[in-house]
């Protein structure tokens, strides 16, 4: 398994995801979205697995600030996600071509 957790250190669900993998002694790479966002390749891979709109946190300050309710085009949304990591729902957990958003231990169990 090659687990990557994209999240924010202060996020409760991100902490729970990290704890899930630590308790099972599964190595993972943590990427803090407040420091470094997803690359274009990572974004495309995760979006292919779960859908671009599922990555967007429509409750975030950035979502409201950017008036995302009126942005329909996927390419525009993709560009905004790349430039505004605060738009992501967290944690994003990736295992190769598989991915989840949020705390999903039932899905991760099937990855083991």
WOWOQUI-V127565 format. One record per residue. N is the residue number from 1. RES is the residue in one small letter. PHI is phi in whole degrees, -180 to 180 (999 if undefined). PSI is psi in whole degrees, -180 to 180 (999 if undefined). Layout:
N RES PHI PSI
N RES PHI PSI
//
This chain:
1 x 999 141
2 x -125 83
3 x -88 134
4 x -124 133
5 x -115 118
6 x -102 120
7 x -164 -168
8 x -123 131
9 x -51 -35
10 x -84 -6
11 x -75 127
12 x -61 -46
13 x -67 -32
14 x -65 -43
15 x -62 -41
16 x -65 -40
17 x -64 -45
18 x -61 -43
19 x -62 -40
20 x -55 -49
21 x -74 -35
22 x -64 -44
23 x -62 -29
24 x -97 5
25 x 55 41
26 x -101 122
27 x -69 144
28 x -148 161
29 x -110 128
30 x -100 131
31 x -120 117
32 x -81 113
33 x -67 -19
34 x -76 -16
35 x -105 -47
36 x -140 127
37 x -85 -177
38 x -73 147
39 x -78 169
40 x -60 -43
41 x -64 -43
42 x -64 -43
43 x -61 -46
44 x -63 -40
45 x -64 -47
46 x -68 -42
47 x -63 -36
48 x -65 -34
49 x -79 -38
50 x -128 -8
51 x 97 136
52 x -61 -45
53 x -66 -25
54 x -72 -15
55 x -83 -17
56 x -90 127
57 x -89 101
58 x -78 5
59 x -102 -3
60 x -76 158
61 x -63 -40
62 x -62 -39
63 x -59 -47
64 x -70 -41
65 x -63 -38
66 x -87 0
67 x 54 49
68 x -68 -17
69 x -58 -28
70 x -100 3
71 x -99 114
72 x -101 -40
73 x -62 131
74 x -63 -38
75 x -67 -35
76 x -70 -43
77 x -63 -41
78 x -60 -46
79 x -62 -42
80 x -66 -38
81 x -64 -42
82 x -62 -35
83 x -96 -9
84 x -136 80
85 x -59 -18
86 x -69 -9
87 x -81 -16
88 x -74 142
89 x -75 145
90 x -130 157
91 x -82 155
92 x -102 119
93 x -113 126
94 x -123 137
95 x -134 92
96 x 65 -120
97 x -91 -4
98 x -92 149
99 x -157 156
100 x -137 161
101 x -125 133
102 x 90 -176
103 x -85 109
104 x -130 64
105 x -62 -30
106 x -64 -36
107 x -73 -44
108 x -63 -34
109 x -58 -36
110 x -72 -17
111 x -78 -23
112 x -70 999
//
